[in-house]
Amino acid sequence: MKTKNMFPLLLVFAFAHPAVRAQGIDEVKELIDNQQYKSAEIVLEKTTGSDNNPEFNYLLVKTYLEQDKKIEARTFINTHLTGAGSADAAPFNRIAYARYLLSTGNKIKANDVFRSLASDKKNQRDPALLMAMAEVSIEENDGDASLALDWLKIAQKRDKNNAGIDLLKGQAYRKLSDASNAYTSYQEALKKDPNNLKGHYLLGKIFTTQKNADVYLPHFLNAYELDPGYAPVLNELYKHYYYLNSKLAKKYLLEYIAHSDYSLQNEYDLIDILYLNGDYETAIDSASTLLSKEGEKVKPRLYKLMAYSAAKSGDSTAALKFINDYFDKEDPQKYVAPDFELRAQLTNILAGAETEVAAYYSIAAEMDTVTANKAKYATTIAGLYKKAGDAHRQAIWLGKLYQWKEKTNNIDLFNWGLAYYTAKEYQLTDSVFSLYTVRYPDDIYGYYWKAQANAAIDTSMIDALAIPSYHKVVEIGERDTITHKKMLVKAYGYLGGYEANITKDYAKSLQWFERYLLLDNDNADVKRYVEMLTKWIADKK
């Protein structure tokens, strides 16, 4: 990789150990700036510990803590920096100790070290030392970014043209959630050093939080042009293109892996991007290799990646096994809606599994926060319960569909009400078709099925529940007797029966049955009723 123009890594090398010179201090700086902390650790562990290279001690503690190796940092400090807490210790050893203190939450003791260092006039004349103190206060969660800015202002009076100071100021402002001043500081760094790699990178980072690709992408690409091997930028480019262009995302991921330390996360990301690029067999092979190597230590999401890849490659049986393994091993708190959707899709290959499949989709619908997705799940679930012959649950999910669907229509209401009717839940059928008649007052189907439901409730006809709706069926249906013939004869027959059996108004009953025969003259029963009613009327029964 090329040597990068970025803020100094807080080193004063006058007393550098010869072995480090041989190894190349520029290499160590590049490794750390490239976030290759393990590689830097290997180099530094060979050369640190003696009193004449405290800057290297600081760097080693930094690499430990960047990898969350607090035990190693403590062991190193207790073994090699036993006097780092005293005022007589070398300043960089003291800063290393303060960094460790902050990492363990001992903010008070760390600040005591910093106050002591900052009060020394000799230290105030050392920009590199002040920058080191600022770096620690910026990068550690418990560090004080406001104090860091104070130290950097002092350092800048001594070294006005140091772009690294402006970069650190920008990072301090970002920690203080002051994006405006952070932006100004990074711009100032680039004025002093237009080819400053980290300046472009950090400017881009400001705008990633705002998801403003029009601004951040040019900065990342500028940094990439300055050094195609700068891992932080490669990672950002990979993330940017992940959902936009999987081929480009793969390109940047492979470059990132080539210029970063080995990590399991890189393995997961590579399998993931292989899947996105349609290389399913390679994704499965890579995942199997990782599983063989790591065993039970692998993240459960690996099984999910294998399930998706196997499903896409057409091996549903293997995919089902992998997704079931995922659910067996993953923390339930980490499940997401698409997990259950995939499990449902794969379980659906099993004969007679409609109820189980519907249950998985139901969980997905409950977890998903996007209403359009909920509607999609509800459609699928209702279909599954219809196939399983469970009209009750079908109706429940058609009701949810009606609730979640952005633009509903008469068919949505019809299917919902009909499912309740099929389930013989007639009161709920009436409620749905009552809503239908309100929304579609000129549509015959609402009144017809409302009448059917009420007829099923009022089987004796005593309460005349179905009568108003059947009258409405006649009113609308007679506008087009051919289209509505079936519903009209049903209404005529019911109304004729009601008048004959309940009101005993045989003349009205006869009228209804005669209208019936005008549409269906082949019905022997109705002909018999007409003859009977005619005789009763003639006999004045």
Buried (B, 14 or more C-beta within 10 A) or exposed (E): EEEBBBBBBBBBEEEBBEEBEEBEBEBBBBBBBBBBBBBBBBBBBEBBBEEEBBBBBBBBBBBBBBBEBEEBBBEBBEEBBEEBBEEEBBBBBBBBBBBBBBBBEBBEEBBBBBEBBBEEEEBBEBBBBBBBBBBBBBBBEBBBBEBBBBBBEBBBEBBEEBBBBBBBBBBBBBBBEBBEBBBBBBEBBBEBBEBBBBBBBBBBBBBBEEEEBEEBBBBBBBBBEBBBBBBBBBBBBBBBBBEEEBEBBBBBBBBBBEBBBEEBEBBBBBBBBBBBBEBBEBBBBBBEEBBEEEEEEBBBBBBBBBBBBBBBBEBBEBBBBBBBBBBEBBEEEEBEBBBBBBBBBBBBEEEEBBEBBBBBBBBBBEBBEEEEBBBBBBBBBBBBBBEBEBBBBBBBBBBBBBEBBEEBEEEBBBBBBBBBBBBEBBEBBBBBBBBBBEEBEEBBBBBBBBBBBBBBBBEEBEEEBBBEBBEBBBEBBEEEEEEBEEBBBBBBBBBBBBBBEBEEEBEBBBBBBBBBBEBBEEBEEBBEBBEBBBEBEEEEE
